[in-house]
Amino acid sequence: MIQYESPHSQSNDLSTAESLFAGTVSGLIAAVTTDERPMRGLLGLLDWRFEGQISKLLQKKFITGTVGECIYVPVTRAEKTYHLILLGVGSRKAPSQPLSLESLATFSQNLKTLGVRSLGISRKDFGELFQQLQSVLPAENQDGEVCILP
């Protein structure tokens, strides 16, 4: 059974998600943990807005939240495609494990080949790992930019 919970209580997450729906960015990079169910924060809000699409992927073990896991999830709603890049960050309860150089290189290459016009990433969503991710985020991708959101 899938549990849906409206996570509107976190205003930064709401404004980050709204940047996707308002067209400010074409896609979002979101953190997936191994131990936070039901999902909260930005990922919980996106799952709620996309009617449980991410929960279904978790239930099927397509996404696990393992450190370094990088999954591209295109979601189409009302003839518009939203691009989600889900990055595994491990346990929310344990101290952040650094991402391996191989994971960072793969993540960086995936961003370049997707060619998404503009991407958003939330500092709050990644916590201590944000600095590591920022080191591989292109200042600009082929046709657009990466927006650092609150």
C-alpha positions, 0 to 999 in steps of 0.5 A, spaced: 500 500 500 502 506 498 501 512 503 500 519 500 502 525 505 502 532 503 509 535 505 507 542 504 510 544 511 517 545 508 516 552 504 523 551 501 521 544 498 515 547 496 518 553 492 524 548 489 518 544 486 514 550 484 520 552 480 519 546 476 512 547 475 512 554 473 517 553 468 523 556 471 527 550 471 526 544 466 528 539 471 530 537 478 536 533 482 533 530 488 536 526 494 533 519 495 535 516 502 535 509 504 531 510 510 526 515 509 519 512 508 514 515 507 518 520 503 519 527 506 521 534 503 522 535 496 522 528 494 516 527 498 512 533 495 514 531 488 512 524 489 505 527 491 505 532 485 506 526 480 501 521 484 506 516 487 510 515 481 516 515 485 513 511 490 512 506 485 519 505 483 521 505 490 516 499 491 519 495 485 526 496 488 528 500 481 530 506 486 534 504 493 537 510 495 544 507 495 549 512 496 551 514 488 545 511 485 543 516 479 536 515 476 533 519 471 525 519 471 522 523 466 514 524 468 509 526 463 503 530 465 498 534 461 503 533 455 509 536 458 515 532 460 518 534 467 525 531 468 527 528 475 534 526 476 534 522 483 541 521 486 542 516 492 545 519 498 544 513 503 541 513 510 538 520 512 539 518 520 547 516 519 552 522 517 553 523 510 557 518 506 561 522 501 560 520 494 565 516 490 569 519 484 566 514 480 559 516 482 561 524 481 564 522 474 557 518 472 553 523 475 556 529 471 556 525 465 549 524 465 547 531 466 551 533 460 548 528 455 541 529 458 541 536 454 536 538 459 535 546 458 535 548 465 536 544 472 534 546 479 538 543 485 536 544 492 542 546 497 537 543 503 536 537 500 543 534 499 546 537 506 553 536 507 553 533 500 552 539 496 559 541 496 561 535 493 555 535 487 557 543 486 564 541 484 561 537 478 555 541 476 556 544 470 556 552 470 552 551 464 550 545 460 549 545 453 543 549 452 542 552 459 544 552 466 544 549 473 540 553 478 542 553 485 535 553 489 535 554 497 
